[in-house]
Amino acid sequence: MFFIFGLRTKVNRSGVVTQVCRHCGNQAAQVITRRVTKFSLFFIPLIPVRTRYAQQCTFCGAEYEISRAEAERLPVG
């Protein structure tokens, strides 16, 4: 008998907010994403292992991680 297991990451776009980019300093749209990595058994996602939030500038393409509190605080529209 054998088991098929692994990790699967799902990326959800939480929204877009207009802010000044930390990298380039331009006022541009920032895309907020949520990445959830889950342990899967027989291709069924079961246990969340890690959740990360990121913000990406649409002007320069720079992406950096943000905290959960900061992601929930942003006025997403």
N, CA, C and O of each residue as an XYZ file, in Angstrom:
308
protein
N       0.840     -1.163      0.000
C       0.000      0.000      0.000
C       0.895      1.238      0.000
O       1.932      1.255      0.662
N       0.500      2.267     -0.735
C       1.281      3.493     -0.771
C       0.347      4.698     -0.648
O      -0.846      4.617     -0.937
N       0.922      5.805     -0.215
C       0.175      7.042     -0.028
C       0.712      8.103     -0.978
O       1.918      8.211     -1.197
N      -0.195      8.873     -1.532
C       0.189      9.998     -2.368
C      -0.071     11.266     -1.558
O      -1.212     11.585     -1.227
N       1.020     11.987     -1.243
C       0.864     13.203     -0.449
C       1.787     14.287     -0.983
O       2.705     14.021     -1.759
N       1.523     15.507     -0.553
C       2.354     16.624     -0.987
C       1.814     17.939     -0.471
O       0.962     17.971      0.417
N       2.317     19.021     -1.034
C       1.884     20.361     -0.666
C       1.290     21.034     -1.892
O       1.782     20.866     -3.008
N       0.240     21.788     -1.675
C      -0.396     22.518     -2.761
C      -0.603     23.963     -2.318
O      -1.107     24.215     -1.224
N      -0.215     24.905     -3.168
C      -0.369     26.325     -2.855
C      -1.440     26.923     -3.754
O      -1.423     26.741     -4.972
N      -2.366     27.634     -3.139
C      -3.423     28.311     -3.873
C      -3.258     29.810     -3.656
O      -3.094     30.261     -2.522
N      -3.302     30.580     -4.738
C      -3.124     32.025     -4.678
C      -4.473     32.688     -4.945
O      -5.098     32.463     -5.981
N      -4.908     33.511     -3.989
C      -6.160     34.254     -4.126
C      -5.851     35.739     -4.174
O      -5.102     36.255     -3.344
N      -6.425     36.417     -5.141
C      -6.248     37.873     -5.235
C      -7.271     38.537     -4.319
O      -8.476     38.438     -4.549
N      -6.792     39.206     -3.292
C      -7.679     39.836     -2.315
C      -8.250     41.150     -2.820
O      -9.372     41.512     -2.465
N      -7.501     41.865     -3.637
C      -7.990     43.130     -4.165
C      -6.859     44.016     -4.629
O      -5.701     43.604     -4.707
N      -7.232     45.258     -4.936
C      -6.277     46.239     -5.427
C      -6.458     47.515     -4.621
O      -7.581     47.954     -4.371
N      -5.342     48.103     -4.219
C      -5.356     49.358     -3.473
C      -4.346     50.306     -4.112
O      -3.297     49.865     -4.583
N      -4.652     51.606     -4.133
C      -3.728     52.587     -4.697
C      -2.889     53.173     -3.568
O      -3.419     53.773     -2.632
N      -1.566     52.992     -3.668
C      -0.626     53.451     -2.656
C       0.688     53.835     -3.312
O       0.912     53.591     -4.497
N       1.550     54.444     -2.508
C       2.910     54.727     -2.949
C       3.733     53.456     -2.752
O       3.731     52.865     -1.672
N       4.435     53.044     -3.807
C       5.246     51.825     -3.765
C       6.472     52.038     -2.875
O       7.094     53.100     -2.909
N       6.810     51.027     -2.083
C       7.992     51.077     -1.223
C       9.282     51.009     -2.029
O      10.322     51.502     -1.591
N       9.213     50.398     -3.203
C      10.411     50.178     -4.009
C      10.709     51.355     -4.949
O      11.807     51.911     -4.925
N       9.727     51.726     -5.771
C       9.973     52.755     -6.784
C       9.495     54.148     -6.368
O       9.925     55.139     -6.958
N       8.624     54.246     -5.373
C       8.153     55.534     -4.887
C       7.048     56.167     -5.719
O       6.699     57.323     -5.483
N       6.490     55.451     -6.678
C       5.401     55.972     -7.512
C       4.045     55.624     -6.919
O       3.877     54.578     -6.293
N       3.079     56.515     -7.125
C       1.692     56.250     -6.739
C       1.112     55.317     -7.788
O       0.931     55.718     -8.937
N       0.819     54.090     -7.412
C       0.337     53.105     -8.381
C      -0.563     52.102     -7.685
O      -0.615     52.045     -6.457
N      -1.265     51.318     -8.473
C      -2.119     50.265     -7.938
C      -1.251     49.154     -7.365
O      -0.257     48.754     -7.972
N      -1.629     48.666     -6.209
C      -0.923     47.582     -5.547
C      -1.887     46.391     -5.445
O      -2.981     46.526     -4.898
N      -1.489     45.251     -5.960
C      -2.318     44.042     -5.932
C      -1.998     43.277     -4.650
O      -0.839     42.956     -4.387
N      -3.022     42.989     -3.859
C      -2.873     42.244     -2.612
C      -3.252     40.791     -2.884
O      -4.350     40.514     -3.367
N      -2.341     39.857     -2.573
C      -2.613     38.433     -2.781
C      -2.437     37.662     -1.481
O      -1.673     38.056     -0.600
N      -3.156     36.564     -1.386
C      -3.071     35.658     -0.231
C      -2.685     34.286     -0.761
O      -3.355     33.744     -1.639
N      -1.592     33.718     -0.222
C      -1.117     32.393     -0.635
C      -1.284     31.426      0.530
O      -0.727     31.627      1.609
N      -2.059     30.378      0.293
C      -2.290     29.369      1.320
C      -1.683     28.053      0.839
O      -2.051     27.540     -0.218
N      -0.754     27.512      1.622
C      -0.137     26.230      1.321
C      -0.768     25.186      2.236
O      -0.792     25.350      3.456
N      -1.280     24.109      1.634
C      -1.953     23.055      2.402
C      -1.298     21.708      2.138
O      -0.838     21.431      1.030
N      -1.262     20.877      3.170
C      -0.836     19.497      3.042
C      -1.985     18.733      2.396
O      -3.131     18.851      2.831
N      -1.686     17.950      1.357
C      -2.734     17.200      0.668
C      -2.425     15.702      0.705
O      -1.270     15.286      0.628
N      -3.454     14.934      0.820
C      -3.371     13.474      0.833
C      -4.312     12.954     -0.239
O      -5.507     13.246     -0.208
N      -3.794     12.198     -1.174
C      -4.549     11.698     -2.333
C      -5.217     12.861     -3.069
O      -6.384     12.774     -3.451
N      -4.468     13.951     -3.263
C      -4.893     15.131     -4.014
C      -6.038     15.893     -3.352
O      -6.692     16.703     -4.009
N      -6.295     15.650     -2.061
C      -7.315     16.376     -1.309
C      -6.609     17.262     -0.296
O      -5.947     16.753      0.608
N      -6.740     18.604     -0.431
C      -6.090     19.497      0.530
C      -6.738     19.355      1.912
O      -7.954     19.490      2.052
N      -5.907     19.080      2.935
C      -6.441     18.810      4.262
C      -6.063     19.857      5.302
O      -6.941     20.482      5.898
N      -4.781     20.053      5.524
C      -4.312     20.864      6.637
C      -3.556     22.079      6.113
O      -2.585     21.928      5.372
N      -3.993     23.297      6.492
C      -3.213     24.477      6.099
C      -1.878     24.496      6.834
O      -1.828     24.389      8.059
N      -0.801     24.635      6.071
C       0.546     24.633      6.630
C       1.043     26.057      6.820
O       1.627     26.381      7.854
N       0.812     26.918      5.814
C       1.314     28.286      5.869
C       0.399     29.206      5.076
O      -0.110     28.834      4.019
N       0.194     30.416      5.601
C      -0.554     31.456      4.904
C       0.322     32.694      4.839
O       0.831     33.160      5.858
N       0.494     33.226      3.630
C       1.334     34.412      3.437
C       0.566     35.437      2.618
O      -0.235     35.087      1.750
N       0.820     36.700      2.904
C       0.201     37.806      2.190
C       1.297     38.587      1.477
O       2.396     38.753      2.007
N       0.992     39.066      0.274
C       1.975     39.815     -0.504
C       1.301     41.001     -1.172
O       0.092     41.013     -1.399
N       2.122     41.998     -1.478
C       1.668     43.197     -2.165
C       2.601     43.409     -3.344
O       3.821     43.412     -3.180
N       2.025     43.591     -4.555
C       2.832     43.764     -5.761
C       2.454     45.058     -6.459
O       1.277     45.338     -6.685
N       3.466     45.841     -6.797
C       3.281     47.105     -7.502
C       3.027     46.829     -8.978
O       3.741     46.038     -9.596
N       2.012     47.479     -9.548
C       1.723     47.292    -10.969
C       2.600     48.181    -11.854
O       2.629     48.003    -13.072
N       3.310     49.129    -11.256
C       4.175     50.020    -12.040
C       5.545     49.392    -12.267
O       6.006     49.304    -13.405
N       6.207     48.948    -11.176
C       7.571     48.410    -11.308
C       7.627     46.883    -11.177
O       8.631     46.269    -11.538
N       6.553     46.267    -10.663
C       6.520     44.819    -10.536
C       7.144     44.277     -9.262
O       7.214     43.061     -9.080
N       7.601     45.163     -8.372
C       8.213     44.710     -7.120
C       7.148     44.061     -6.232
O       6.023     44.550     -6.133
N       7.521     42.967     -5.596
C       6.601     42.258     -4.714
C       7.261     42.071     -3.366
O       8.433     41.705     -3.285
N       6.515     42.319     -2.316
C       7.045     42.146     -0.972
C       5.943     41.619     -0.069
O       4.757     41.856     -0.298
N       6.365     40.900      0.960
C       5.414     40.307      1.902
C       4.907     41.355      2.876
O       5.633     42.271      3.262
N       3.653     41.204      3.264
C       3.067     42.056      4.287
C       2.438     41.158      5.343
O       2.194     39.977      5.096
N       2.181     41.713      6.506
C       1.591     40.922      7.583
C       0.087     40.757      7.353
O      -0.514     41.473      6.552
N      -0.502     39.812      8.061
C      -1.937     39.569      7.948
C      -2.721     40.789      8.419
O      -3.715     41.171      7.802
N      -2.275     41.395      9.505
C      -2.953     42.569     10.038
C      -2.923     43.712      9.038
O      -3.919     44.417      8.876
N      -1.798     43.905      8.365
C      -1.684     44.971      7.367
C      -2.566     44.676      6.158
O      -3.176     45.592      5.606
N      -2.645     43.428      5.741
C      -3.477     43.062      4.601
C      -4.960     43.281      4.910
O      -5.712     43.722      4.040
N      -5.377     42.983      6.117
C      -6.778     43.170      6.497
C      -7.108     44.636      6.732
O      -8.263     45.036      6.591
N      -6.119     45.438      7.087
C      -6.320     46.858      7.371
C      -6.445     47.689      6.095
O      -7.077     48.745      6.116
N      -5.864     47.242      4.998
C      -5.863     48.016      3.753
C      -7.278     48.153      3.193
O      -8.041     47.187      3.182
N      -7.628     49.358      2.727
C      -8.964     49.560      2.133
C      -9.000     49.005      0.712
O      -8.723     49.727     -0.246
N      -9.335     47.752      0.577
C      -9.326     47.077     -0.727
C     -10.580     47.467     -1.499
O     -11.692     47.445     -0.971
N     -10.367     47.827     -2.774
C     -11.509     48.250     -3.582
C     -11.487     47.653     -4.947
O     -12.384     47.913     -5.749
